[in-house]
Amino acid sequence: MTRSVPITEEAPQLFRIALPLWPRHPLGHVNVYLVLSDAGPILIDCGPDTPEAYETLLQALRTLGVAPADLRTLFLTHAHPDHCGLLVRLREAAPLRCYAHPEEASGAHRESSPNGALDEWFARAGVPETERTAFREISRTFQRRACAVTLDRPVTGEETLVWPPYTFRVLWVPGHAPGLLCLYEPARHLLIASDHILPDTSPHVGSLPHRHDKPLSSYLASLERIRQLPVERTLPGHGQPFGEARPRIEELLVHHRERLQEVLTVLADGPKTAYEVATRLAWMGRRDSWPRLDPFQRFLALTETIAHLEHLVDIGELVASDGRYALLPL
């Protein structure tokens, strides 16, 4: 029996295709978008490199009257494997021109680090030996799923892409990824938001071992920038589309302000490593939740904690020395 494909027309000639993620992935699916432009079909992101996602995408394309060989343009919002994993397979079927930010090109950054650099990161973050084996395996999983992104057209923000009936403005919004891009249609007040703004969860903004760009500082500045735009329809990378972007942005800003205050409260009784701070924060809305997190959740929680600590150092609320963070003396 043929399974129905989740396709919705979100605006004239602009379709959302929900592709399944890996089994047990908490987000369930990733949204890719297809513009049936007068100049030819354009795909925005392409989903994870799994047989199920690939077959779902092919079936969706067939339903919309598009063969893989018809595709000429793939716009990648960023190079996380759930958004770019099928790039190689699609390029085998069509001479795709790939648009993305140079920060997302192969070699621009890595989803894992050599063991020596990883051990240094563990030591600086205060990760105990009992956690390191599991964290190394998580890092290797990121490496296995990393995308080989070769750009045909680098885009860095503020370019105008004319894809009739749409004229999109490219917006560079670093934070969740160094080269994350959104597409804004000013005539329709429509935003293809990718993972910059999600409807039901706060996007992961973490300081991973290979990143040295103060991601939370970048993310908050990017949110403020999008908040100034009149957005009446928001098309996210995961979850259901929604209306105005500004109310959701306000919620995300409040979330991070509260988390930053929580970090300061944890540090009120003395200096701590990032790992020690992470273990005392509330995760999934619950206090004392660290023991209930699995290793993958702990790894991501630690990276988010480091991003918040780095931001507090950046704005002059904390000082850091030898991997320990402390409040500024009064």
C-alpha positions as CSV (number, residue, x, y, z in Angstrom):
1,M,0.0,0.0,0.0
2,T,1.3,3.4,-1.0
3,R,1.8,5.7,2.0
4,S,0.4,9.2,1.7
5,V,3.1,11.9,1.4
6,P,2.7,14.9,3.7
7,I,2.6,17.8,1.2
8,T,0.9,21.1,1.8
9,E,0.8,24.2,-0.4
10,E,1.8,27.0,2.0
11,A,1.5,29.7,-0.6
12,P,0.9,29.7,-4.4
13,Q,3.4,27.4,-6.1
14,L,5.3,26.9,-2.7
15,F,5.0,23.5,-1.2
16,R,6.1,22.0,2.1
17,I,7.2,18.4,2.2
18,A,7.6,16.8,5.6
19,L,10.4,14.2,5.4
20,P,10.9,11.6,8.2
21,L,14.0,11.9,10.4
22,W,16.0,9.0,11.9
23,P,14.1,6.6,14.2
24,R,13.4,8.0,17.6
25,H,14.5,11.5,16.6
26,P,12.6,13.9,18.9
27,L,11.6,16.3,16.1
28,G,10.0,13.5,14.0
29,H,10.4,15.2,10.6
30,V,12.1,18.0,8.7
31,N,10.4,20.4,6.4
32,V,11.8,20.9,2.9
33,Y,10.2,23.3,0.5
34,L,9.6,23.2,-3.2
35,V,9.0,26.3,-5.3
36,L,7.4,25.5,-8.6
37,S,9.0,28.6,-10.1
38,D,8.2,29.8,-13.6
39,A,12.0,29.3,-14.2
40,G,11.8,25.6,-13.0
41,P,11.5,23.7,-9.8
42,I,13.7,24.9,-6.9
43,L,14.2,22.8,-3.8
44,I,15.0,24.4,-0.4
45,D,16.8,21.8,1.8
46,C,16.6,18.1,1.0
47,G,16.4,16.1,4.2
48,P,18.5,13.3,5.8
49,D,20.3,10.6,3.9
50,T,18.0,7.7,4.8
51,P,16.1,5.4,2.4
52,E,12.8,6.4,3.9
53,A,13.4,10.2,3.5
54,Y,14.7,9.7,-0.1
55,E,11.6,7.6,-1.1
56,T,9.3,10.1,0.6
57,L,10.9,13.0,-1.3
58,L,10.8,11.2,-4.6
59,Q,7.1,10.3,-4.1
60,A,6.3,13.9,-3.2
61,L,8.1,15.2,-6.3
62,R,6.2,12.7,-8.5
63,T,2.9,13.8,-6.9
64,L,3.8,17.4,-7.8
65,G,4.8,16.5,-11.4
66,V,8.5,16.9,-10.9
67,A,11.2,14.3,-11.8
68,P,14.5,14.5,-9.9
69,A,16.2,15.3,-13.2
70,D,14.1,18.4,-13.5
71,L,15.7,20.0,-10.4
72,R,18.3,22.5,-11.2
73,T,18.6,24.6,-8.0
74,L,19.0,23.4,-4.4
75,F,19.1,26.2,-1.7
76,L,20.6,24.9,1.5
77,T,19.7,26.8,4.6
78,H,22.6,25.1,6.5
79,A,24.7,22.0,6.4
80,H,23.2,20.0,9.3
81,P,22.6,16.4,8.1
82,D,18.8,16.6,8.5
83,H,18.8,19.4,6.0
84,C,21.4,18.5,3.5
85,G,21.9,14.7,3.7
86,L,20.4,13.8,0.3
87,L,22.5,16.3,-1.6
88,V,24.8,13.6,-3.0
89,R,22.0,11.3,-4.1
90,L,20.1,14.2,-5.8
91,R,23.3,15.3,-7.6
92,E,23.5,11.8,-9.1
93,A,20.1,12.4,-10.7
94,A,20.4,16.0,-11.8
95,P,23.1,18.7,-12.4
96,L,22.1,20.7,-9.3
97,R,23.4,24.1,-8.6
98,C,23.8,24.3,-4.8
99,Y,23.3,27.7,-3.0
100,A,24.6,28.0,0.6
101,H,26.6,30.2,2.9
102,P,30.4,29.7,2.6
103,E,30.5,28.8,6.3
104,E,28.5,25.7,5.5
105,A,30.8,24.4,2.7
106,S,32.8,21.2,3.3
107,G,35.8,22.0,5.4
108,A,34.5,25.4,6.6
109,H,33.6,23.8,10.0
110,R,33.4,20.3,11.3
111,E,30.8,18.4,13.2
112,S,33.5,16.7,15.3
113,S,37.1,17.2,16.3
114,P,40.2,15.1,16.4
115,N,40.6,13.1,19.6
116,G,43.3,15.4,20.9
117,A,41.1,18.5,20.4
118,L,38.1,16.7,21.8
119,D,40.0,15.7,24.9
120,E,41.1,19.3,25.4
121,W,37.5,20.4,25.0
122,F,36.4,17.8,27.6
123,A,39.1,19.0,30.1
124,R,38.2,22.7,29.6
125,A,34.5,22.0,30.1
126,G,35.1,19.8,33.2
127,V,33.6,16.6,31.6
128,P,34.3,13.7,34.0
129,E,36.0,10.5,32.6
130,T,32.7,8.6,33.1
131,E,31.0,10.7,30.4
132,R,33.8,10.9,27.9
133,T,33.4,7.6,26.1
134,A,29.8,8.2,25.3
135,F,30.5,11.8,24.3
136,R,33.3,10.6,21.9
137,E,30.8,8.2,20.3
138,I,28.3,11.0,19.8
139,S,31.0,13.1,18.2
140,R,31.8,10.2,15.8
141,T,28.1,10.0,14.9
142,F,28.1,13.6,14.0
143,Q,31.1,12.9,11.8
144,R,29.5,9.9,10.0
145,R,26.4,12.0,9.2
146,A,28.4,15.1,8.1
147,C,27.4,16.4,4.6
148,A,29.8,16.9,1.8
149,V,28.6,20.4,0.6
150,T,30.3,21.8,-2.5
151,L,28.9,25.2,-3.4
152,D,28.1,26.3,-6.9
153,R,26.9,29.7,-5.7
154,P,27.9,31.0,-2.3
155,V,25.4,33.4,-0.8
156,T,26.3,35.5,2.3
157,G,23.1,37.5,3.0
158,E,21.2,40.4,1.3
159,E,21.3,38.8,-2.1
160,T,18.0,38.9,-4.1
161,L,16.9,35.6,-5.7
162,V,14.2,36.0,-8.4
163,W,12.3,32.8,-8.6
164,P,8.9,33.8,-10.1
165,P,6.4,34.3,-8.7
166,Y,8.7,35.0,-5.7
167,T,11.5,37.4,-5.1
168,F,13.4,36.3,-2.0
169,R,15.8,38.3,0.1
170,V,18.6,36.1,1.6
171,L,19.2,36.7,5.3
172,W,22.2,35.5,7.1
173,V,21.2,34.5,10.7
174,P,24.1,32.8,12.5
175,G,23.5,31.0,15.7
176,H,22.0,27.5,15.3
177,A,24.6,27.1,12.5
178,P,27.4,29.5,11.5
179,G,26.1,29.9,8.0
180,L,22.3,29.6,8.6
181,L,20.2,31.4,6.0
182,C,16.6,32.4,5.9
183,L,14.6,33.5,2.8
184,Y,12.3,36.5,3.2
185,E,9.6,37.5,0.7
186,P,8.9,41.2,1.4
187,A,5.9,41.4,-0.9
188,R,4.1,38.6,0.9
189,H,5.7,39.1,4.3
190,L,6.7,35.4,4.2
191,L,9.7,33.9,5.9
192,I,11.3,30.5,5.2
193,A,12.8,30.4,8.7
194,S,14.6,27.0,8.7
195,D,15.9,26.2,12.2
196,H,16.3,29.9,13.2
197,I,12.7,30.0,14.6
198,L,10.8,26.9,15.5
199,P,7.2,26.8,16.7
200,D,7.4,24.3,19.6
201,T,11.0,24.1,20.7
202,S,14.0,26.4,21.2
203,P,16.5,25.7,18.4
204,H,19.7,24.1,19.6
205,V,22.4,26.8,20.0
206,G,25.5,25.2,21.3
207,S,29.2,25.8,21.5
208,L,30.4,22.6,20.0
209,P,34.1,21.5,20.1
210,H,34.8,22.8,16.6
211,R,33.0,26.2,17.0
212,H,34.6,29.3,18.2
213,D,32.1,31.9,17.2
214,K,30.1,32.7,20.4
215,P,26.9,31.1,18.9
216,L,24.4,32.4,21.5
217,S,25.6,36.0,21.1
218,S,25.1,35.6,17.3
219,Y,21.7,33.9,17.7
220,L,20.3,36.6,19.9
221,A,21.5,39.3,17.5
222,S,20.0,37.4,14.6
223,L,16.6,37.1,16.4
224,E,16.5,40.8,17.0
225,R,17.2,41.4,13.3
226,I,14.3,39.2,12.2
227,R,12.0,40.8,14.8
228,Q,12.2,44.1,12.9
229,L,10.8,42.5,9.8
230,P,7.0,42.4,9.1
231,V,6.5,38.6,8.9
232,E,3.0,37.4,8.6
233,R,3.7,33.8,7.6
234,T,6.5,31.7,9.1
235,L,7.7,28.4,7.5
236,P,10.0,26.6,9.9
237,G,12.5,23.7,9.4
238,H,10.6,21.5,11.8
239,G,7.0,21.5,13.1
240,Q,4.0,23.3,11.6
241,P,4.0,26.6,9.9
242,F,2.6,29.5,11.8
243,G,1.7,33.2,11.4
244,E,3.6,36.2,12.7
245,A,7.2,35.6,13.6
246,R,7.5,38.4,16.2
247,P,5.4,36.7,19.1
248,R,7.5,33.5,18.8
249,I,10.7,35.5,18.7
250,E,9.6,37.3,21.9
251,E,9.1,33.9,23.5
252,L,12.6,32.7,22.5
253,L,14.2,35.9,23.8
254,V,12.4,35.5,27.1
255,H,13.5,31.8,27.3
256,H,17.2,32.8,26.8
257,R,17.0,35.7,29.3
258,E,15.6,33.3,31.9
259,R,18.2,30.7,31.1
260,L,21.0,33.3,31.4
261,Q,19.6,34.3,34.8
262,E,19.4,30.7,35.9
263,V,23.1,30.3,35.0
264,L,24.0,33.4,37.1
265,T,22.0,32.0,40.0
266,V,23.9,28.7,39.8
267,L,27.2,30.6,39.9
268,A,26.2,32.7,42.9
269,D,27.8,30.3,45.4
270,G,31.2,30.2,43.6
271,P,33.1,29.4,40.4
272,K,32.2,26.3,38.4
273,T,33.1,24.4,35.3
274,A,30.6,24.3,32.4
275,Y,29.8,20.7,33.2
276,E,29.1,21.6,36.9
277,V,26.8,24.4,35.8
278,A,25.0,22.1,33.3
279,T,24.2,19.5,35.9
280,R,22.4,22.1,38.1
281,L,20.2,23.6,35.4
282,A,16.6,22.6,34.7
283,W,16.3,20.5,31.5
284,M,13.0,19.7,29.8
285,G,11.3,22.0,32.3
286,R,12.3,20.0,35.4
287,R,14.7,20.6,38.2
288,D,17.2,17.9,39.1
289,S,16.7,16.4,35.6
290,W,20.4,15.8,34.7
291,P,20.4,12.1,35.9
292,R,17.4,11.4,33.7
293,L,19.1,12.7,30.5
294,D,20.6,10.2,28.1
295,P,24.2,10.8,26.9
296,F,23.1,12.5,23.7
297,Q,20.8,14.9,25.6
298,R,23.6,15.5,28.1
299,F,26.1,16.3,25.3
300,L,23.7,18.8,23.7
301,A,22.8,20.3,27.1
302,L,26.5,20.8,27.9
303,T,27.1,22.6,24.5
304,E,24.1,24.9,25.2
305,T,25.4,25.6,28.7
306,I,28.8,26.6,27.3
307,A,27.1,28.9,24.8
308,H,25.2,30.7,27.6
309,L,28.4,31.0,29.7
310,E,30.3,32.4,26.7
311,H,27.6,34.9,26.1
312,L,27.7,36.0,29.7
313,V,31.4,36.5,29.5
314,D,30.9,38.4,26.2
315,I,28.5,40.9,27.8
316,G,30.7,41.3,30.9
317,E,28.6,39.4,33.5
318,L,31.2,36.6,34.0
319,V,34.9,36.0,33.9
320,A,36.5,32.7,32.8
321,S,39.8,31.3,33.9
322,D,41.2,27.8,33.3
323,G,37.8,26.4,32.4
324,R,36.0,27.8,35.4
325,Y,33.4,30.6,35.3
326,A,32.7,33.1,38.0
327,L,30.6,36.2,38.7
328,L,32.4,39.5,38.4
329,P,33.3,40.7,41.9
330,L,31.2,43.6,43.1
